[in-house]
Amino acid sequence: MVDIQLVEETPFRWRIDPTGAMRVPGMVYASQELLPDIQEDESLQQVANVATLPGIVEASFAMPDMHWGYGFPIGGVAAFDVAEGGIVSPGGVGFDISCGVRLLIAPMDRDELRAHRDNLMDRLDREIPRGLGRGAVWDIDDEEKLAQILLRGSAYAVERGKGTERDLERTEDRGFLPDADPTRVSNRAVDRGIAQVGSLGSGNHFLEIQYVEQVVDADVAQGFGLHEGQVAVMIHTGSRGLGHQICQDHVRRMKPAMEAYGIAVPDRQLACAPVESTQGKAYLQAMAAGANFGRANRQLLGEAVRDAFGQITGHRDLELLYDVSHNLAKIERHPVDGRERTLCVHRKGATLALAPGHPDLPDELRPFGQPTLVPGSMGTGSWVLTGVEGGAAFFSACHGAGRTMSRKQAKGQQDGSALHRELEARGIVVREESQRDLPEEAPYAYKDVDAVVGVCEEARLARRVARLRPLGVVKG
């Protein structure tokens, strides 16, 4: 164990100097307000542990919503030089591969929605499959169709009439990672995923009807097509049981392989292998397949939302602002120590936040930067941010509010029916599968999302554009 000492570099950035086996510093983005929660769990130790991994460059980073996770902290960002024996670690992506957020913009304002809200929420409650089990909006009846989803993600869904070309332009990587190999995905993972293509899941996943409560940056908001009072729909989910199984399978394969590569880790949850190794390549190909499943999953749920809006409000033409993942490892080029390097960048509970002018952005968004979507806790609010020039931590930002309590702790604080009534009293319609489990995601179990995005802005990770407030939430 490393004796964790935080050195204040700025009021919003704290350094853990290398000690023991650490190869680089730890870098924690936080404020004095957020530090106490960060220091209560073991996530700082995990930041230091990640700094020991082979090939790591610059620092082991942690976003202001950081908290304890599997191996890597949630909110962790770390990049590994492929040419210098850099590794890939399933724990640096997490079990929910390509968990991410999709934001649809409706052609109506809050006042127009008011007369339709309850009926719309009832329809979404009926039409959106969720929870731990099977059930999905797209009935995939054979493994060949699933293989196409694993290969081509949202692009395959759109080709089959489930979305538009514009949806792909507004999705990270145009909806799929090209290096996917379905043969690297186990039969068990396929079995878990085949009946979940277009489903919300459980835990912190949700579908929310929201409205733009506040515009902070008017120019960028206009470029994004946002204005105060406008209705939006946020979808937060990932690769479901398929992604979870991929992570399990490849952690199991990497653990015994580490000795052959001379890799020692301070925590077995950091099981890893060189990017260029057999095990490393196999994981990245399987992870890409899981990511493609996650993108297709959100694409299909977005289409279900459009159908519901069309049936209830007469407005089916919701436009996608952006879809971005926050659990991925990607091969990227970045300057390090004065030269461009090929890096395997792990973002676990951290969102890509590309700067204005970046070539990977669609033409319409390029002048403004990448929409960076930050869901807050249920019943409070969410944010749209944008990337900034010279974005820190390899152009990464926070992915949410960040937990302060475990789900078990949160359930012990309040009865589900009482929380349901409290949310309804705040003007938030709730459609949950289980009132008993609702307190797991209560607002008190999370940090203040406004404080978290404030640190992102002060630390030049991303810039605030607009705050969104919930009107209704569908939960597993």
N, C-alpha and C positions, 0 to 999 in steps of 0.2 A: 504493500500500500504506500502511496505517495502522500506526504504531508502537504495538504493543499493550502497554499497561501496565495491569496489574490492581491495583485499589485494594481492599483488604480492608474491607468494611463490617461483616461479622460473620464468625465462623469458618466459615460455610457459604454466604456470599454475597459475590461479588466484582464490582466495577464497572469497566467500560471507559468512561472519560469521552469525550464527543464530541470528535472532532477531524476536520479535513478536511470531507468532505461528510456526516458522520454527523448525523442530525437528532435522535437520542435516544441515551441511553447504551446500552451493552451490559450485561447483567446475567447473571452466570454463577453457577450454584449448584454448589458443589463444596467439598470439604474439602482440607486439606493433603495427605492421603493420595492423593486423586484428581487433584490438580493436575498432577503431572509427566506423566501420560499425556495430559492435555488439552493441555498446552503443546507436546507433541512433534509434533502434526500441524497442519494449517492451519485447524482449526475455529474458533479465536479470531478469525482474520482474517475468516472467514465471518460470525461474529456481528457484527463491525464493518461488513461489507459490507451485511448485511440492514438495519442501522440507517440506511442512506442512502436507502432506498426511499420513494417518495412516500406520504404519509398515515399513516406509522407512528406509533403512540402508545405512551407510557410508556417502553418499552425493547425492545431485541432480546434475548430471553431464551434461555438455554441450560440444559437440565436436567443433572443430575450424570452421566448416561450419555452425554453428548455426544461426538461424534467427527465427522471430516470426512465431508461428503456432497456431493451434486450441488447447487451453488448455496448453499442453506441448509445449515447443519450438521445432522446427524442429532441429534435432541434439541433442535431449535430451535422456539421459539414466538414468533410475531410477529402483532400485530393492526393493521389498517389501517382508518382512519375512512372509511367509504363516502362520506359527504357531503363530505369534504374531498379528494376525488380519490384515495382509498386504492386500492391495487392488489391484484390477485391474481396469484400466481406459481406455475406448475406445479412449479418447483423447491422451493417451500415446502411441497409435499405429497409429492413424490417420485414415483418410477416405480411403486411398488406401492401404488396408491390403496387406501385402507381396509385396508391390512395391519393386522391386529389379533389379539386374543386372545379365546378362548371357554373358559369353565371350567364343566365339568359335574361334578356331585356324585353319587357312586354311593351306593346304600343298603347299603354294606358297609364293613367295616374291613380294614385291611392283613392281619390274620391270616386272615380268611376268603378273601381274594384269593389268598393264597400258593399254594394247591393248583391254582389256575386260571391263574396268571400266564403261564407259558410257552405254554400252548395259546391263551390270549387274544392274546398278542403274535404268535403264528404266524398267527392269523386276521386280525388287523389288518394284518400284513405282506402277506397275500394280497389283502385287500379294499380297502385305501386306495391309490388311484392317486397317484403322486408322481413327481418328476423334472421335467425340462424339457419333455418332449413332451406329446402328446395322451393323453387317457384320463381318465375321470371316473366318479363313482358315479351320475350322472344323465345318461342319453343324451338330449340335446336334439337332436331330428331336424329342426328347422326354425328359421329366423331369427325367426319370430313369437313362439315360446316364449322365445327369448333376449331379444327386445324386452320381454316381460313381466317377465323377471328384471331387466333394466336399469331398468325403470320402478318395480317394486314389491319388489325384493329378497327378503328373507326372507318377507315377507307372501305373495308368490306361491308360494313353496315350501310354506309351511304350508297355504295354500288347496288345494294339490294333494296334501295328505295327508302331507307331509314335515315333521312337527313339530306343535307345539301352540300354542294361543293364549298360553299362559304363556311360551313361548319368546320371543314377540314382546314381551311385557311386560318381559322381562329382557334385551332387546337395545337398545342405544343407538338412539334415534330410532324405536323400535318396528320396527326391521329395515329401514327404507328412508328415503332422503332424497326428499322430494316434488318437488323441482325438476329431476329427471332428464329428459333429452331424448335418447332413443336416436338421433335423427337427427344429433346432434352427434358420434356415435361412428363412426369411419371403417369402411369395409368390411374393411380390413386388421385392425383391432382386433376386429371381429366374428368374422372367420375365426380369429383366434388364441384367442378365448374360447369359441367354441361347443362345442368338444370338451374343455373343462376345467372344466365346472360340477360342482364337487364333487371337487376334487383338491388335494393338499397342496403341490405345487411343490418347489423345491429351496432351496439356500442355508441361511439360518437358520430356515426353516420346519420345524415338527415337530409331532408328536402324542405327548404323554407321558402315561403312567399315573403318577400321583403319590399321595402320601398326606400328610395334615396332620401335619407333624413337630412344630410348635410353635404354640401359640396365644398371642399377645401381648396382645390386647384381648378378654377373654372375653365382654363384653357384645355387642360388635359381631359377633364370631365366631358367637355364638348367634343373633343376628339374621340373619346370612348363612346359617345352617344348617351351620356348620363345627364339628367337634370333633377333638381329637387322635386320630390313627390312621385317620381317615376317608380313603377312597379318592376321588380326583378324576381328571379327565381334562382336560388343557389342550391346546387346538388353536391353533396360531399359523400363520396364512397370510393371503392377501389376494386381490387381483383378478387374479393370474396375468398371462398375456401380454396380456389385454385392457387392463388398467390401464396396463401398461408402454407399450403402443402409444398410448393416449390421451395420456399425458404427452409422448411423442415428437412426436405430431402437433401438439399445441397449443404446445409450445415453439417448434416450427418456424414456426407462424403468428404468434406474438407477437414474435419477434426483429425482423422488418422493420417491425412496427407501432409499435414504441416511439418511433421518431423523430417520427411524426405526433402523438404525445401529449407530446412534449417530455421524454421520460424518458431519462436516461442512467444506466447501471448500471456498477459497477466490475468486474463479472464477467458475461459473456454468459450464463452458466448461470442468472442471476437474471432472465431474460427475463420480462416482466410486462406487464400492461395494467390500466387502471382497472377496478374492479369493474363500473361501470356502462357500460363500453364494449362494443361488439359482440364483440370478442375475449374480454373478461373474462367476459361472460355466457355465451358459447359454451363456454368452458372449464369454468365452474362447472356448467353443465348436463351436460357430458360427464363431468366428475369425479363428479357425483352418480350418474350411471349406472354408472360404474366402482365406486363405493362400494356401490351396491346389489348388483352382481355379487359383491363381496367378502363382504357379509353373507350372501347366499344360499349362497355357497361354504362358509362355516363352518357354516351351518345344516345343509346336506346332509351334511357330514362328521360333524357331531354326531349325525345320525340313523344314519349308518353305524356310529358307535361304539356307539350304543344297541343296534343289531342284533347287533353282535359280543358285547357283554356279555350280551345275552339268550341267545344261542346257547351261549355257553361257561359262564356263571356262573348263568344262570337269572334274572338281574336286568337287565331292560331299562329300568326306570323311573329312569334318571339324570335329575336335575333340573338345569336351567341356572341357575347363579348369575348370570352376566352375560356379555355379549359387547360388547366395546368396541374401536373402531378407534384406531390411533395414527398414521395418515397421512391427514389431511383438512384442508380449508379450509372453515369454516362461518361463516354469517352469524349473529352473536350480538349481544345487547344487554348492555353493561357500563358501569358508571359510570367516567368518565375526567374528571379535573379538575372534579369536582363535578356533572357532569351525565351522564345516560344517553346513550350513543351507539350507533349501529349500526356494528358492526365486522366485518371479514372476518378471522377468527382462523385463522391457519395453525398447525397442529401437525404437525410432521414428526419422527417418532420421539418423540412426546410424547402422553400419554394424558389425556383429559378426566377430571377428578376432582371431581365435583359434591359440594357440601357437604350435610350433613344438612338436611332440610327443603326441598330444591330441588324445585320443581313438576314438573320433567321426570323425576323418579324415580318408579318404581311405589310404590304405597301401602305394600307390605311392606318396602321398602328405605328409604323416605323418612326414618324416624327415625335411620338409621345412616349415611347418606351412600352414595355410589356405590362399588360394588366396583371397585377400580382394580387391574388384573391386570398383574403385572410378571414376565415370564419371565426366568429367569437363563440362564446358559450350560448347555449340555448336560452333564449329569452332576453338577451342583452343587445348585441349588435355585431355587425361584421364590417370589414373594410375592403375597399379597392385601393391598392397602392400602385405605384409604377416604378420601374427600374430607374436608376440614376447613373450618370457618367461616373466611371471609375468605381462602380459598385464593389463593395468589399466582399470577402469570403467567396470569391469566384462568382460574383453576381448572384448572391443568395439572400433570402429574407426569411422572416418567420412564416409559420404555416397556420397559426391559430393563436388562441389565448394561452394555451398551455395549462395542464392540470396542476392543481395544488393538493388534491386528495386522490387517493385510490378510489376505484369504483365502490369497493366494500365500505370504505370510510364514508363516502358520500351518501350511500344508501342508509347508513345509520343516523344521518342528521335529520331526515324529514320523511314523512309518509308520502307515498306517491300521489295519493288523492289530494293531499293538501298542496303539494307542489303544482298539480294540475290546476287547482282552483286559483292559486296565486298567479300563475301565468295567464290564465283567462282574465283575471282581474286587471292585469297589465295590458289587456287588449290583444293577447296572442292566443289564437285558436290552436289547440293541441290535438293531434290525432296520433295516439300511441298504440302500440300493440300490447304493451304491458305497463299498467300504472305502477306495479310493484318495482319495476326496474327504472322507472323514469328518473328518480333522484340520482342515479349514477351520473347523469349529465346535467345536473342542476347548476345554475350560475355560480353558486358558492363553491363548487368544486374546481373552479378555474380562476386564473389570473384575470386582471382587468385588461381586456383587449385594447383599450385606448392607451394604457400605459405601455403595452408591448409594442404597438405600432409607433408610438412616440419615440421609443428607443431606436427602432429601425430608422426613423427619419433623422434623428440626431446623429446616429452613427453612420449615416450615408449608406445604408443597406437598400433603402427604398424610400419613396416619398408618398405622403398621403394624397389621395385624390377625392374620395367620397366615403361617407359612413352610411351603412345600410341598417335599417331597423326591421325586426321581424314582425309580420302580421299573422303568420300561421306556420306551424311546423309539423311535419310528418316524421315520426320516429319509429324505429324498430323496437 
